[in-house]
Amino acid sequence: MIAKRTALEREFGAYQQNAAGMSPEQRARVEEGLMRKQQELSSYGEKEAAKLADEEMKLNEELFDNVSGFLKEYSKGKSYKIVMNYTRGTGILFANDSLDITREVLEGLNKSHLATKK
């Protein structure tokens, strides 16, 4: 994408340098070609951004599923009724640190991830 943008910028610079010596028809033809390439580049960027957003959504869903699955197993034998996300903006204004199981969950997730890779 960056290489395509740089190439288009070079073409535009070359056009600006040579435009004075071109006929109106030549300038119109070159300008039309540059505009078309700009639209193609913009369309390409939008498609790639959409692909990236889709991939990010899939990865987030996979992460959520993995964490949820782990927590379901992890909570067996414990008295947990609910596990909540505690970050700014979640609606939880205070949580006692003794309720924080983040470290335990991360260690367990890492162990289960390593076990699945073997």
Stockholm file with secondary structure:
# STOCKHOLM 1.0

chainA/1-118         MIAKRTALEREFGAYQQNAAGMSPEQRARVEEGLMRKQQELSSYGEKEAAKLADEEMKLNEELFDNVSGFLKEYSKGKSYKIVMNYTRGTGILFANDSLDITREVLEGLNKSHLATKK
#=GR chainA/1-118 SS CHHHHHHHHHHHHHHHHHGGGSCHHHHHHHHHHHHHHHHHHHHHHHHHHHHHHHHHHHHHHHHHHHHHHHHHHHTTTSCCSCCCCCCTTSSCCCCCGGGCCHHHHHHHHHHHHHHHHC
#=GC SS_cons         CHHHHHHHHHHHHHHHHHGGGSCHHHHHHHHHHHHHHHHHHHHHHHHHHHHHHHHHHHHHHHHHHHHHHHHHHHTTTSCCSCCCCCCTTSSCCCCCGGGCCHHHHHHHHHHHHHHHHC
//
